[in-house]
Amino acid sequence: MIKEFQYEFDELGVVPEDFHQLLGFENNDIPEPFPEYIRTAINKATKLCKIRGGFKIFRSVKVDTDNHTIQIENQNFSPSKIVTTQLKKSDQAALFLCTAGAAISEYSKKISTETDPILGYVFDILGSITVEKATDKIQEALKTHLQPGGMNISDRFSPGYCEWSVEEQHNLFLLLPRNFCGIVLSNSALMHPIKSVSGMIGIGKELQQKGYQCKWCSDKNCIYGKIKRK
């Protein structure tokens, strides 16, 4: 089963506070010009963000916690002990994609190189916030869809995080329709549009969402992990 979604930026509920930690500030102590730049970015977001996403549910899923592998149909994944431990009670799985569209990254790059690198960086963060908030909505839509059948979902996991190789995005994309949600994958496993996410969500009666647990992950370069581990 496949479902696709389109969202307007205003549906996501993005607020200035969403930027603060990602910019490295705490306790709402935000110096100028950041408050003005954040307002500017939010005001322009409706025109810049073309938000699309969706998921596909798979009923043939095998999780091997001894070898830390997951098999979905004819594709094998080796996501790490972190992921297989959290998904071990999965009877099914959903693979998802979501994007904020190409325009937000193009505008961020243009502003950074031609006008103001700081403002360009704020727009870059806006793209990240947008795609994460939209993916939250897709995950909630999946949860709502499954509830009548008594099924629960896990947290979502993405290649490139939790010690899961980004190269395995190739396996993930092979299980989804070509150009799904307007997202394509390069030979180096990078998605276009840039502000896109992909991943896997476990489905099962005994699963539960635990929230992001950055202590599970050893990625020292992840901006979200740096914030959580402060």
C-alpha positions as CSV (number, residue, x, y, z in Angstrom):
1,M,0.0,0.0,0.0
2,I,1.3,3.4,-1.0
3,K,0.2,6.9,0.2
4,E,1.4,10.3,-0.9
5,F,1.0,13.7,0.7
6,Q,1.4,17.3,-0.1
7,Y,1.6,20.0,2.6
8,E,1.5,23.8,2.7
9,F,4.2,25.3,4.8
10,D,1.6,26.9,7.1
11,E,0.3,23.4,8.0
12,L,3.6,22.5,9.7
13,G,3.4,25.0,12.7
14,V,7.0,26.2,12.3
15,V,7.8,28.8,14.9
16,P,11.0,30.9,15.6
17,E,11.9,28.7,18.6
18,D,12.4,25.8,16.2
19,F,15.5,27.5,15.0
20,H,17.2,28.4,18.3
21,Q,19.0,25.2,19.2
22,L,19.9,24.4,15.6
23,L,21.6,27.9,15.5
24,G,23.4,27.0,18.7
25,F,21.5,29.3,21.1
26,E,19.7,28.3,24.3
27,N,17.1,29.8,26.6
28,N,15.7,32.1,23.8
29,D,18.8,34.3,24.2
30,I,19.0,35.1,20.5
31,P,21.2,38.1,19.4
32,E,20.5,40.3,16.4
33,P,20.2,39.9,13.5
34,F,18.9,36.3,14.0
35,P,15.4,37.1,15.1
36,E,14.9,39.3,12.1
37,Y,16.5,36.7,9.8
38,I,14.3,33.9,11.2
39,R,11.1,36.0,10.6
40,T,12.3,36.7,7.1
41,A,12.8,33.0,6.4
42,I,9.4,32.0,7.8
43,N,7.7,34.7,5.8
44,K,9.2,33.5,2.5
45,A,8.8,29.8,3.2
46,T,5.3,29.5,1.8
47,K,6.7,30.4,-1.7
48,L,9.9,28.5,-1.4
49,C,8.9,25.1,0.1
50,K,7.1,22.6,-2.1
51,I,6.5,19.8,0.4
52,R,5.8,16.3,-0.7
53,G,6.1,13.0,1.0
54,G,4.7,9.5,1.3
55,F,5.2,6.0,2.5
56,K,4.8,2.4,1.3
57,I,3.9,-0.4,3.6
58,F,5.5,-3.8,3.3
59,R,4.1,-7.0,4.9
60,S,7.1,-9.2,4.2
61,V,9.7,-8.2,6.8
62,K,12.4,-10.3,8.6
63,V,14.5,-8.7,11.4
64,D,17.6,-10.7,12.4
65,T,18.9,-9.2,15.7
66,D,21.9,-11.7,15.8
67,N,23.3,-10.5,12.4
68,H,21.7,-7.0,12.6
69,T,20.0,-7.3,9.3
70,I,16.5,-6.5,8.0
71,Q,15.0,-8.1,4.9
72,I,12.1,-6.4,3.1
73,E,11.0,-8.4,0.1
74,N,14.1,-9.0,-2.0
75,Q,16.3,-6.3,-0.4
76,N,18.6,-6.8,2.6
77,F,19.6,-4.0,4.9
78,S,22.4,-4.0,7.6
79,P,21.4,-0.9,9.6
80,S,23.2,-1.6,12.9
81,K,22.4,-3.1,16.2
82,I,20.7,0.1,17.3
83,V,18.1,-0.1,14.6
84,T,17.5,-3.8,14.6
85,T,17.0,-3.8,18.3
86,Q,14.3,-1.2,18.1
87,L,12.6,-2.9,15.2
88,K,12.9,-6.5,16.3
89,K,9.2,-6.8,17.1
90,S,8.2,-5.6,13.6
91,D,5.7,-7.6,11.7
92,Q,5.6,-5.1,8.8
93,A,7.5,-2.0,7.9
94,A,6.9,1.3,6.1
95,L,9.5,3.0,4.0
96,F,9.1,6.7,3.6
97,L,10.4,9.7,1.7
98,C,9.8,13.4,2.2
99,T,11.2,16.6,0.7
100,A,10.9,20.4,1.2
101,G,11.6,20.8,-2.5
102,A,14.5,22.2,-4.4
103,A,13.8,25.9,-4.3
104,I,14.6,26.3,-0.6
105,S,18.2,25.0,-1.0
106,E,18.7,26.9,-4.2
107,Y,17.6,30.2,-2.5
108,S,19.8,29.5,0.5
109,K,22.8,28.9,-1.8
110,K,22.1,32.1,-3.8
111,I,21.8,34.3,-0.7
112,S,24.9,32.7,0.9
113,T,27.1,33.4,-2.2
114,E,25.7,36.7,-3.4
115,T,24.4,38.6,-0.3
116,D,24.6,37.3,3.2
117,P,26.0,34.0,4.3
118,I,24.3,34.1,7.7
119,L,20.9,34.7,6.2
120,G,21.6,31.9,3.7
121,Y,22.4,29.6,6.6
122,V,19.1,30.5,8.3
123,F,17.3,29.5,5.1
124,D,19.3,26.3,5.1
125,I,18.1,25.5,8.6
126,L,14.6,26.4,7.5
127,G,14.8,23.7,4.9
128,S,15.9,21.1,7.5
129,I,13.1,22.1,9.9
130,T,10.5,22.0,7.2
131,V,11.3,18.5,6.0
132,E,11.5,17.1,9.6
133,K,8.2,18.7,10.5
134,A,6.6,17.3,7.4
135,T,8.0,13.9,8.1
136,D,6.4,14.1,11.6
137,K,3.0,14.6,9.9
138,I,3.6,11.6,7.6
139,Q,4.6,9.4,10.5
140,E,1.5,10.5,12.4
141,A,-0.6,9.7,9.3
142,L,0.9,6.2,9.2
143,K,0.1,5.8,12.8
144,T,-3.5,6.9,12.4
145,H,-3.9,4.6,9.4
146,L,-2.8,1.5,11.3
147,Q,-4.6,2.1,14.6
148,P,-8.0,0.5,13.6
149,G,-6.1,-2.7,13.0
150,G,-4.5,-2.6,16.4
151,M,-1.0,-2.0,15.0
152,N,1.6,0.4,16.5
153,I,4.7,2.0,15.0
154,S,8.3,2.5,16.0
155,D,10.3,5.7,15.8
156,R,11.7,6.4,12.3
157,F,15.2,5.5,11.3
158,S,17.2,6.9,8.4
159,P,20.3,5.7,6.5
160,G,23.2,8.0,7.6
161,Y,22.1,8.0,11.2
162,C,22.4,5.6,14.1
163,E,25.4,3.9,12.5
164,W,23.3,3.0,9.4
165,S,25.3,3.4,6.2
166,V,23.9,6.1,3.9
167,E,24.8,3.8,1.0
168,E,21.8,1.6,1.9
169,Q,19.6,4.3,0.5
170,H,20.1,2.6,-2.8
171,N,18.3,-0.6,-1.4
172,L,15.6,1.6,0.0
173,F,14.9,3.4,-3.2
174,L,14.8,0.1,-5.1
175,L,11.7,-0.8,-3.1
176,L,9.9,2.5,-4.0
177,P,8.4,3.7,-7.2
178,R,10.8,5.6,-9.5
179,N,10.9,9.3,-8.8
180,F,8.6,8.8,-5.8
181,C,7.5,12.2,-4.4
182,G,9.9,13.9,-6.9
183,I,13.0,12.6,-5.1
184,V,15.9,11.0,-7.0
185,L,19.1,9.4,-5.7
186,S,22.6,10.0,-7.0
187,N,25.3,7.3,-7.4
188,S,26.8,8.5,-4.2
189,A,23.5,8.0,-2.3
190,L,22.7,11.7,-2.0
191,M,19.1,12.7,-2.5
192,H,17.9,15.5,-4.7
193,P,16.2,17.8,-3.7
194,I,18.9,18.2,-1.0
195,K,16.3,18.9,1.8
196,S,14.9,15.4,1.7
197,V,14.8,12.5,4.1
198,S,14.2,8.8,3.7
199,G,13.9,5.9,6.2
200,M,12.1,3.0,7.7
201,I,9.4,2.7,10.4
202,G,8.6,-0.6,12.0
203,I,5.0,-1.8,12.3
204,G,3.8,-4.3,14.9
205,K,1.4,-4.7,17.8
206,E,4.1,-4.7,20.4
207,L,6.1,-1.7,19.1
208,Q,6.1,1.7,20.6
209,Q,7.7,5.1,19.9
210,K,10.4,6.0,22.4
211,G,11.5,9.3,21.0
212,Y,14.9,10.2,19.7
213,Q,17.6,8.7,21.9
214,C,20.9,10.3,20.8
215,K,22.8,8.4,23.4
216,W,22.3,5.3,21.2
217,C,24.3,6.8,18.4
218,S,28.1,7.4,18.2
219,D,28.0,10.0,15.3
220,K,30.0,12.9,16.6
221,N,29.2,15.1,13.6
222,C,25.4,15.0,13.9
223,I,24.1,18.5,14.8
224,Y,21.1,17.0,16.5
225,G,23.3,14.7,18.6
226,K,25.6,17.6,19.6
227,I,22.6,19.5,20.9
228,K,21.1,16.6,22.8
229,R,24.4,15.6,24.4
230,K,25.2,19.1,25.7
